[in-house]
């Protein structure tokens, strides 16, 4: 299982557009084969900071997602919403139980 945390520092003036544009990406990503979870979380302690928490079956599913039309379309415009570089952390996760 692959877990990805993508952290966005969003320009406050563009926050509403950012969230609106992500809704299509989230829905399409959740429908992908190999997706276990794809959820956006807003930080409580930091203004305008969001983290996309993705859980994928395997690296192949991540690769298919990264090449999907909905992901590449969002990635092409993501920088216009950000005030800092996108932070991405990936983990090889295994269930504890």
Backbone atoms as SQL, in Angstrom:
CREATE TABLE atoms (id INTEGER PRIMARY KEY, chain TEXT, resi INTEGER, resn TEXT, atom TEXT, x REAL, y REAL, z REAL);
INSERT INTO atoms VALUES
  (1, 'A', 1, 'UNK', 'N', 0.843, -1.166, 0.000),
  (2, 'A', 1, 'UNK', 'CA', 0.000, 0.000, 0.000),
  (3, 'A', 1, 'UNK', 'C', 0.895, 1.237, 0.000),
  (4, 'A', 2, 'UNK', 'N', 0.551, 2.203, -0.848),
  (5, 'A', 2, 'UNK', 'CA', 1.305, 3.453, -0.948),
  (6, 'A', 2, 'UNK', 'C', 0.454, 4.576, -0.367),
  (7, 'A', 3, 'UNK', 'N', 1.038, 5.354, 0.535),
  (8, 'A', 3, 'UNK', 'CA', 0.358, 6.491, 1.152),
  (9, 'A', 3, 'UNK', 'C', 1.106, 7.753, 0.740),
  (10, 'A', 4, 'UNK', 'N', 0.367, 8.742, 0.259),
  (11, 'A', 4, 'UNK', 'CA', 0.972, 9.997, -0.180),
  (12, 'A', 4, 'UNK', 'C', 0.300, 11.154, 0.545),
  (13, 'A', 5, 'UNK', 'N', 1.118, 12.069, 1.051),
  (14, 'A', 5, 'UNK', 'CA', 0.629, 13.316, 1.635),
  (15, 'A', 5, 'UNK', 'C', 1.145, 14.452, 0.760),
  (16, 'A', 6, 'UNK', 'N', 0.241, 15.187, 0.139),
  (17, 'A', 6, 'UNK', 'CA', 0.601, 16.349, -0.671),
  (18, 'A', 6, 'UNK', 'C', 0.075, 17.579, 0.048),
  (19, 'A', 7, 'UNK', 'N', 1.000, 18.451, 0.498),
  (20, 'A', 7, 'UNK', 'CA', 0.617, 19.622, 1.280),
  (21, 'A', 7, 'UNK', 'C', 0.677, 20.873, 0.416),
  (22, 'A', 8, 'UNK', 'N', -0.429, 21.612, 0.430),
  (23, 'A', 8, 'UNK', 'CA', -0.594, 22.820, -0.364),
  (24, 'A', 8, 'UNK', 'C', -0.674, 24.036, 0.550),
  (25, 'A', 9, 'UNK', 'N', 0.150, 25.041, 0.313),
  (26, 'A', 9, 'UNK', 'CA', 0.062, 26.340, 0.983),
  (27, 'A', 9, 'UNK', 'C', -0.631, 27.261, -0.017),
  (28, 'A', 10, 'UNK', 'N', -1.901, 27.547, 0.242),
  (29, 'A', 10, 'UNK', 'CA', -2.758, 28.190, -0.748),
  (30, 'A', 10, 'UNK', 'C', -2.834, 29.697, -0.533),
  (31, 'A', 11, 'UNK', 'N', -2.779, 30.427, -1.635),
  (32, 'A', 11, 'UNK', 'CA', -2.972, 31.870, -1.628),
  (33, 'A', 11, 'UNK', 'C', -4.394, 32.139, -1.116),
  (34, 'A', 12, 'UNK', 'N', -4.553, 32.921, -0.042),
  (35, 'A', 12, 'UNK', 'CA', -5.893, 33.161, 0.512),
  (36, 'A', 12, 'UNK', 'C', -6.876, 33.750, -0.507),
  (37, 'A', 13, 'UNK', 'N', -6.389, 34.552, -1.426),
  (38, 'A', 13, 'UNK', 'CA', -7.261, 35.161, -2.436),
  (39, 'A', 13, 'UNK', 'C', -7.769, 34.136, -3.447),
  (40, 'A', 14, 'UNK', 'N', -7.128, 32.975, -3.506),
  (41, 'A', 14, 'UNK', 'CA', -7.505, 31.956, -4.487),
  (42, 'A', 14, 'UNK', 'C', -8.015, 30.671, -3.834),
  (43, 'A', 15, 'UNK', 'N', -8.235, 30.720, -2.537),
  (44, 'A', 15, 'UNK', 'CA', -8.608, 29.517, -1.797),
  (45, 'A', 15, 'UNK', 'C', -9.924, 28.903, -2.290),
  (46, 'A', 16, 'UNK', 'N', -10.938, 29.712, -2.519),
  (47, 'A', 16, 'UNK', 'CA', -12.231, 29.183, -2.962),
  (48, 'A', 16, 'UNK', 'C', -12.100, 28.496, -4.324),
  (49, 'A', 17, 'UNK', 'N', -11.352, 29.100, -5.241),
  (50, 'A', 17, 'UNK', 'CA', -11.136, 28.487, -6.554),
  (51, 'A', 17, 'UNK', 'C', -10.346, 27.195, -6.430),
  (52, 'A', 18, 'UNK', 'N', -9.350, 27.186, -5.547),
  (53, 'A', 18, 'UNK', 'CA', -8.539, 25.992, -5.317),
  (54, 'A', 18, 'UNK', 'C', -9.420, 24.825, -4.884),
  (55, 'A', 19, 'UNK', 'N', -10.249, 25.062, -3.869),
  (56, 'A', 19, 'UNK', 'CA', -11.120, 24.001, -3.348),
  (57, 'A', 19, 'UNK', 'C', -12.122, 23.558, -4.414),
  (58, 'A', 20, 'UNK', 'N', -12.686, 24.497, -5.148),
  (59, 'A', 20, 'UNK', 'CA', -13.650, 24.152, -6.202),
  (60, 'A', 20, 'UNK', 'C', -12.998, 23.302, -7.283),
  (61, 'A', 21, 'UNK', 'N', -11.790, 23.649, -7.692),
  (62, 'A', 21, 'UNK', 'CA', -11.105, 22.888, -8.738),
  (63, 'A', 21, 'UNK', 'C', -10.699, 21.498, -8.266),
  (64, 'A', 22, 'UNK', 'N', -10.477, 21.341, -6.983),
  (65, 'A', 22, 'UNK', 'CA', -10.092, 20.030, -6.465),
  (66, 'A', 22, 'UNK', 'C', -11.254, 19.048, -6.401),
  (67, 'A', 23, 'UNK', 'N', -12.485, 19.541, -6.361),
  (68, 'A', 23, 'UNK', 'CA', -13.614, 18.622, -6.203),
  (69, 'A', 23, 'UNK', 'C', -13.697, 17.621, -7.351),
  (70, 'A', 24, 'UNK', 'N', -13.446, 18.057, -8.574),
  (71, 'A', 24, 'UNK', 'CA', -13.453, 17.137, -9.713),
  (72, 'A', 24, 'UNK', 'C', -12.311, 16.146, -9.659),
  (73, 'A', 25, 'UNK', 'N', -11.132, 16.627, -9.270),
  (74, 'A', 25, 'UNK', 'CA', -9.961, 15.750, -9.135),
  (75, 'A', 25, 'UNK', 'C', -10.224, 14.675, -8.085),
  (76, 'A', 26, 'UNK', 'N', -10.796, 15.075, -6.972),
  (77, 'A', 26, 'UNK', 'CA', -11.051, 14.128, -5.888),
  (78, 'A', 26, 'UNK', 'C', -12.029, 13.049, -6.342),
  (79, 'A', 27, 'UNK', 'N', -13.136, 13.455, -6.941),
  (80, 'A', 27, 'UNK', 'CA', -14.142, 12.480, -7.377),
  (81, 'A', 27, 'UNK', 'C', -13.575, 11.510, -8.412),
  (82, 'A', 28, 'UNK', 'N', -12.848, 12.027, -9.384),
  (83, 'A', 28, 'UNK', 'CA', -12.277, 11.161, -10.419),
  (84, 'A', 28, 'UNK', 'C', -11.212, 10.236, -9.845),
  (85, 'A', 29, 'UNK', 'N', -10.418, 10.736, -8.917),
  (86, 'A', 29, 'UNK', 'CA', -9.353, 9.927, -8.315),
  (87, 'A', 29, 'UNK', 'C', -9.936, 8.815, -7.443),
  (88, 'A', 30, 'UNK', 'N', -10.984, 9.128, -6.696),
  (89, 'A', 30, 'UNK', 'CA', -11.616, 8.113, -5.851),
  (90, 'A', 30, 'UNK', 'C', -12.227, 6.984, -6.679),
  (91, 'A', 31, 'UNK', 'N', -12.582, 7.267, -7.927),
  (92, 'A', 31, 'UNK', 'CA', -13.186, 6.261, -8.804),
  (93, 'A', 31, 'UNK', 'C', -12.146, 5.396, -9.517),
  (94, 'A', 32, 'UNK', 'N', -10.875, 5.743, -9.386),
  (95, 'A', 32, 'UNK', 'CA', -9.824, 5.003, -10.084),
  (96, 'A', 32, 'UNK', 'C', -9.623, 3.611, -9.495),
  (97, 'A', 33, 'UNK', 'N', -9.292, 2.676, -10.381),
  (98, 'A', 33, 'UNK', 'CA', -8.905, 1.333, -9.958),
  (99, 'A', 33, 'UNK', 'C', -7.632, 1.458, -9.115),
  (100, 'A', 34, 'UNK', 'N', -7.620, 0.828, -7.979),
  (101, 'A', 34, 'UNK', 'CA', -6.438, 0.858, -7.118),
  (102, 'A', 34, 'UNK', 'C', -6.447, 1.958, -6.079),
  (103, 'A', 35, 'UNK', 'N', -7.459, 2.844, -6.109),
  (104, 'A', 35, 'UNK', 'CA', -7.532, 3.889, -5.084),
  (105, 'A', 35, 'UNK', 'C', -8.261, 3.351, -3.870),
  (106, 'A', 36, 'UNK', 'N', -7.671, 3.570, -2.709),
  (107, 'A', 36, 'UNK', 'CA', -8.286, 3.172, -1.445),
  (108, 'A', 36, 'UNK', 'C', -8.880, 4.399, -0.758),
  (109, 'A', 37, 'UNK', 'N', -8.180, 5.537, -0.833),
  (110, 'A', 37, 'UNK', 'CA', -8.674, 6.789, -0.252),
  (111, 'A', 37, 'UNK', 'C', -8.007, 7.961, -0.957),
  (112, 'A', 38, 'UNK', 'N', -8.757, 9.063, -1.066),
  (113, 'A', 38, 'UNK', 'CA', -8.242, 10.290, -1.689),
  (114, 'A', 38, 'UNK', 'C', -9.046, 11.423, -1.073),
  (115, 'A', 39, 'UNK', 'N', -8.508, 12.029, -0.018),
  (116, 'A', 39, 'UNK', 'CA', -9.265, 12.990, 0.771),
  (117, 'A', 39, 'UNK', 'C', -8.453, 14.247, 1.059),
  (118, 'A', 40, 'UNK', 'N', -9.127, 15.396, 0.977),
  (119, 'A', 40, 'UNK', 'CA', -8.502, 16.678, 1.259),
  (120, 'A', 40, 'UNK', 'C', -8.815, 17.079, 2.690),
  (121, 'A', 41, 'UNK', 'N', -7.770, 17.502, 3.418),
  (122, 'A', 41, 'UNK', 'CA', -7.916, 17.935, 4.812),
  (123, 'A', 41, 'UNK', 'C', -7.355, 19.338, 4.959),
  (124, 'A', 42, 'UNK', 'N', -8.088, 20.183, 5.674),
  (125, 'A', 42, 'UNK', 'CA', -7.618, 21.548, 5.940),
  (126, 'A', 42, 'UNK', 'C', -6.976, 21.576, 7.320),
  (127, 'A', 43, 'UNK', 'N', -5.792, 22.184, 7.395),
  (128, 'A', 43, 'UNK', 'CA', -5.074, 22.282, 8.667),
  (129, 'A', 43, 'UNK', 'C', -5.847, 23.178, 9.644),
  (130, 'A', 44, 'UNK', 'N', -5.885, 22.770, 10.884),
  (131, 'A', 44, 'UNK', 'CA', -6.553, 23.552, 11.915),
  (132, 'A', 44, 'UNK', 'C', -5.614, 24.629, 12.445),
  (133, 'A', 45, 'UNK', 'N', -4.339, 24.317, 12.538),
  (134, 'A', 45, 'UNK', 'CA', -3.384, 25.229, 13.162),
  (135, 'A', 45, 'UNK', 'C', -2.682, 26.169, 12.184),
  (136, 'A', 46, 'UNK', 'N', -2.917, 26.004, 10.873),
  (137, 'A', 46, 'UNK', 'CA', -2.266, 26.852, 9.876),
  (138, 'A', 46, 'UNK', 'C', -3.304, 27.354, 8.883),
  (139, 'A', 47, 'UNK', 'N', -3.332, 28.657, 8.690),
  (140, 'A', 47, 'UNK', 'CA', -4.257, 29.242, 7.730),
  (141, 'A', 47, 'UNK', 'C', -3.887, 28.818, 6.315),
  (142, 'A', 48, 'UNK', 'N', -4.886, 28.492, 5.511),
  (143, 'A', 48, 'UNK', 'CA', -4.717, 28.235, 4.081),
  (144, 'A', 48, 'UNK', 'C', -3.774, 27.077, 3.746),
  (145, 'A', 49, 'UNK', 'N', -3.678, 26.106, 4.627),
  (146, 'A', 49, 'UNK', 'CA', -2.852, 24.928, 4.366),
  (147, 'A', 49, 'UNK', 'C', -3.772, 23.710, 4.291),
  (148, 'A', 50, 'UNK', 'N', -3.605, 22.959, 3.214),
  (149, 'A', 50, 'UNK', 'CA', -4.397, 21.763, 2.959),
  (150, 'A', 50, 'UNK', 'C', -3.457, 20.596, 2.706),
  (151, 'A', 51, 'UNK', 'N', -3.907, 19.400, 3.087),
  (152, 'A', 51, 'UNK', 'CA', -3.154, 18.186, 2.772),
  (153, 'A', 51, 'UNK', 'C', -4.084, 17.184, 2.098),
  (154, 'A', 52, 'UNK', 'N', -3.644, 16.729, 0.930),
  (155, 'A', 52, 'UNK', 'CA', -4.349, 15.648, 0.245),
  (156, 'A', 52, 'UNK', 'C', -3.729, 14.350, 0.757),
  (157, 'A', 53, 'UNK', 'N', -4.548, 13.495, 1.322),
  (158, 'A', 53, 'UNK', 'CA', -4.086, 12.202, 1.818),
  (159, 'A', 53, 'UNK', 'C', -4.592, 11.146, 0.841),
  (160, 'A', 54, 'UNK', 'N', -3.638, 10.496, 0.185),
  (161, 'A', 54, 'UNK', 'CA', -3.950, 9.492, -0.830),
  (162, 'A', 54, 'UNK', 'C', -3.477, 8.125, -0.340),
  (163, 'A', 55, 'UNK', 'N', -4.293, 7.116, -0.580),
  (164, 'A', 55, 'UNK', 'CA', -3.896, 5.742, -0.275),
  (165, 'A', 55, 'UNK', 'C', -4.189, 4.925, -1.531),
  (166, 'A', 56, 'UNK', 'N', -3.140, 4.250, -2.013),
  (167, 'A', 56, 'UNK', 'CA', -3.217, 3.476, -3.252),
  (168, 'A', 56, 'UNK', 'C', -2.835, 2.035, -2.988),
  (169, 'A', 57, 'UNK', 'N', -3.411, 1.144, -3.774),
  (170, 'A', 57, 'UNK', 'CA', -3.146, -0.295, -3.647),
  (171, 'A', 57, 'UNK', 'C', -1.660, -0.611, -3.833),
  (172, 'A', 58, 'UNK', 'N', -1.043, 0.008, -4.871),
  (173, 'A', 58, 'UNK', 'CA', 0.352, -0.280, -5.178),
  (174, 'A', 58, 'UNK', 'C', 0.930, 0.824, -6.060),
  (175, 'A', 59, 'UNK', 'N', 2.207, 0.686, -6.388),
  (176, 'A', 59, 'UNK', 'CA', 2.894, 1.708, -7.186),
  (177, 'A', 59, 'UNK', 'C', 2.310, 1.806, -8.593),
  (178, 'A', 60, 'UNK', 'N', 1.824, 0.711, -9.124),
  (179, 'A', 60, 'UNK', 'CA', 1.208, 0.741, -10.453),
  (180, 'A', 60, 'UNK', 'C', -0.017, 1.664, -10.454),
  (181, 'A', 61, 'UNK', 'N', -0.841, 1.581, -9.416),
  (182, 'A', 61, 'UNK', 'CA', -2.020, 2.440, -9.312),
  (183, 'A', 61, 'UNK', 'C', -1.614, 3.911, -9.211),
  (184, 'A', 62, 'UNK', 'N', -0.536, 4.198, -8.485),
  (185, 'A', 62, 'UNK', 'CA', -0.031, 5.574, -8.386),
  (186, 'A', 62, 'UNK', 'C', 0.397, 6.065, -9.761),
  (187, 'A', 63, 'UNK', 'N', 1.112, 5.228, -10.500),
  (188, 'A', 63, 'UNK', 'CA', 1.569, 5.603, -11.831),
  (189, 'A', 63, 'UNK', 'C', 0.426, 5.898, -12.775),
  (190, 'A', 64, 'UNK', 'N', -0.604, 5.074, -12.746),
  (191, 'A', 64, 'UNK', 'CA', -1.776, 5.309, -13.585),
  (192, 'A', 64, 'UNK', 'C', -2.457, 6.624, -13.198),
  (193, 'A', 65, 'UNK', 'N', -2.555, 6.868, -11.900),
  (194, 'A', 65, 'UNK', 'CA', -3.150, 8.123, -11.422),
  (195, 'A', 65, 'UNK', 'C', -2.335, 9.323, -11.890),
  (196, 'A', 66, 'UNK', 'N', -1.022, 9.248, -11.721),
  (197, 'A', 66, 'UNK', 'CA', -0.161, 10.384, -12.083),
  (198, 'A', 66, 'UNK', 'C', -0.212, 10.702, -13.579),
  (199, 'A', 67, 'UNK', 'N', -0.617, 9.745, -14.396),
  (200, 'A', 67, 'UNK', 'CA', -0.731, 9.965, -15.836),
  (201, 'A', 67, 'UNK', 'C', -2.174, 10.185, -16.298),
  (202, 'A', 68, 'UNK', 'N', -3.111, 10.191, -15.353),
  (203, 'A', 68, 'UNK', 'CA', -4.520, 10.365, -15.718),
  (204, 'A', 68, 'UNK', 'C', -4.786, 11.795, -16.177),
  (205, 'A', 69, 'UNK', 'N', -5.804, 11.949, -16.977),
  (206, 'A', 69, 'UNK', 'CA', -6.156, 13.275, -17.501),
  (207, 'A', 69, 'UNK', 'C', -6.543, 14.242, -16.385),
  (208, 'A', 70, 'UNK', 'N', -7.323, 13.773, -15.415),
  (209, 'A', 70, 'UNK', 'CA', -7.761, 14.664, -14.342),
  (210, 'A', 70, 'UNK', 'C', -6.589, 15.117, -13.467),
  (211, 'A', 71, 'UNK', 'N', -5.622, 14.231, -13.227),
  (212, 'A', 71, 'UNK', 'CA', -4.473, 14.626, -12.415),
  (213, 'A', 71, 'UNK', 'C', -3.548, 15.574, -13.173),
  (214, 'A', 72, 'UNK', 'N', -3.231, 15.261, -14.413),
  (215, 'A', 72, 'UNK', 'CA', -2.313, 16.111, -15.177),
  (216, 'A', 72, 'UNK', 'C', -2.921, 17.489, -15.432),
  (217, 'A', 73, 'UNK', 'N', -4.244, 17.551, -15.612),
  (218, 'A', 73, 'UNK', 'CA', -4.901, 18.851, -15.795),
  (219, 'A', 73, 'UNK', 'C', -4.785, 19.696, -14.534),
  (220, 'A', 74, 'UNK', 'N', -4.997, 19.085, -13.369),
  (221, 'A', 74, 'UNK', 'CA', -4.857, 19.845, -12.127),
  (222, 'A', 74, 'UNK', 'C', -3.402, 20.238, -11.896),
  (223, 'A', 75, 'UNK', 'N', -2.483, 19.314, -12.102),
  (224, 'A', 75, 'UNK', 'CA', -1.059, 19.595, -11.872),
  (225, 'A', 75, 'UNK', 'C', -0.566, 20.755, -12.726),
  (226, 'A', 76, 'UNK', 'N', -1.121, 20.897, -13.921),
  (227, 'A', 76, 'UNK', 'CA', -0.701, 21.970, -14.821),
  (228, 'A', 76, 'UNK', 'C', -1.101, 23.348, -14.295),
  (229, 'A', 77, 'UNK', 'N', -2.114, 23.415, -13.444),
  (230, 'A', 77, 'UNK', 'CA', -2.585, 24.705, -12.942),
  (231, 'A', 77, 'UNK', 'C', -2.339, 24.912, -11.448),
  (232, 'A', 78, 'UNK', 'N', -1.856, 23.901, -10.748),
  (233, 'A', 78, 'UNK', 'CA', -1.740, 23.959, -9.289),
  (234, 'A', 78, 'UNK', 'C', -0.895, 25.128, -8.796),
  (235, 'A', 79, 'UNK', 'N', 0.197, 25.432, -9.476),
  (236, 'A', 79, 'UNK', 'CA', 1.104, 26.478, -8.995),
  (237, 'A', 79, 'UNK', 'C', 0.438, 27.841, -8.886),
  (238, 'A', 80, 'UNK', 'N', -0.584, 28.089, -9.694),
  (239, 'A', 80, 'UNK', 'CA', -1.236, 29.401, -9.655),
  (240, 'A', 80, 'UNK', 'C', -1.975, 29.638, -8.336),
  (241, 'A', 81, 'UNK', 'N', -2.239, 28.586, -7.579),
  (242, 'A', 81, 'UNK', 'CA', -2.950, 28.704, -6.302),
  (243, 'A', 81, 'UNK', 'C', -2.011, 28.766, -5.097),
  (244, 'A', 82, 'UNK', 'N', -0.744, 28.442, -5.285),
  (245, 'A', 82, 'UNK', 'CA', 0.154, 28.216, -4.161),
  (246, 'A', 82, 'UNK', 'C', 1.031, 29.411, -3.819),
  (247, 'A', 83, 'UNK', 'N', 1.362, 29.517, -2.518),
  (248, 'A', 83, 'UNK', 'CA', 2.289, 30.550, -2.044),
  (249, 'A', 83, 'UNK', 'C', 3.645, 29.954, -1.676),
  (250, 'A', 84, 'UNK', 'N', 3.762, 28.625, -1.749),
  (251, 'A', 84, 'UNK', 'CA', 5.008, 27.913, -1.451),
  (252, 'A', 84, 'UNK', 'C', 5.021, 26.649, -2.306),
  (253, 'A', 85, 'UNK', 'N', 6.195, 26.075, -2.512),
  (254, 'A', 85, 'UNK', 'CA', 6.256, 24.838, -3.308),
  (255, 'A', 85, 'UNK', 'C', 5.417, 23.719, -2.679),
  (256, 'A', 86, 'UNK', 'N', 4.826, 22.909, -3.524),
  (257, 'A', 86, 'UNK', 'CA', 4.059, 21.753, -3.086),
  (258, 'A', 86, 'UNK', 'C', 4.994, 20.798, -2.345),
  (259, 'A', 87, 'UNK', 'N', 4.536, 20.305, -1.206),
  (260, 'A', 87, 'UNK', 'CA', 5.316, 19.342, -0.424),
  (261, 'A', 87, 'UNK', 'C', 4.686, 17.962, -0.595),
  (262, 'A', 88, 'UNK', 'N', 5.475, 17.001, -1.070),
  (263, 'A', 88, 'UNK', 'CA', 4.958, 15.645, -1.273),
  (264, 'A', 88, 'UNK', 'C', 5.796, 14.663, -0.475),
  (265, 'A', 89, 'UNK', 'N', 5.120, 13.840, 0.313),
  (266, 'A', 89, 'UNK', 'CA', 5.769, 12.769, 1.062),
  (267, 'A', 89, 'UNK', 'C', 5.058, 11.469, 0.731),
  (268, 'A', 90, 'UNK', 'N', 5.822, 10.445, 0.405),
  (269, 'A', 90, 'UNK', 'CA', 5.247, 9.140, 0.066),
  (270, 'A', 90, 'UNK', 'C', 5.759, 8.089, 1.040),
  (271, 'A', 91, 'UNK', 'N', 4.879, 7.161, 1.399),
  (272, 'A', 91, 'UNK', 'CA', 5.197, 6.136, 2.382),
  (273, 'A', 91, 'UNK', 'C', 4.763, 4.767, 1.873),
  (274, 'A', 92, 'UNK', 'N', 5.510, 3.760, 2.217),
  (275, 'A', 92, 'UNK', 'CA', 5.125, 2.382, 1.944),
  (276, 'A', 92, 'UNK', 'C', 4.442, 1.886, 3.212),
  (277, 'A', 93, 'UNK', 'N', 3.120, 1.870, 3.199),
  (278, 'A', 93, 'UNK', 'CA', 2.362, 1.543, 4.415),
  (279, 'A', 93, 'UNK', 'C', 1.852, 0.126, 4.435),
  (280, 'A', 94, 'UNK', 'N', 1.833, -0.452, 5.585),
  (281, 'A', 94, 'UNK', 'CA', 1.295, -1.787, 5.783),
  (282, 'A', 94, 'UNK', 'C', 0.340, -1.739, 6.961),
  (283, 'A', 95, 'UNK', 'N', -0.806, -2.395, 6.870),
  (284, 'A', 95, 'UNK', 'CA', -1.734, -2.418, 8.008),
  (285, 'A', 95, 'UNK', 'C', -1.075, -3.021, 9.252),
  (286, 'A', 96, 'UNK', 'N', -1.406, -2.481, 10.404),
  (287, 'A', 96, 'UNK', 'CA', -0.854, -2.981, 11.658),
  (288, 'A', 96, 'UNK', 'C', -1.600, -4.202, 12.172),
  (289, 'A', 97, 'UNK', 'N', -2.809, -4.404, 11.722),
  (290, 'A', 97, 'UNK', 'CA', -3.568, -5.543, 12.255),
  (291, 'A', 97, 'UNK', 'C', -3.475, -6.753, 11.364);
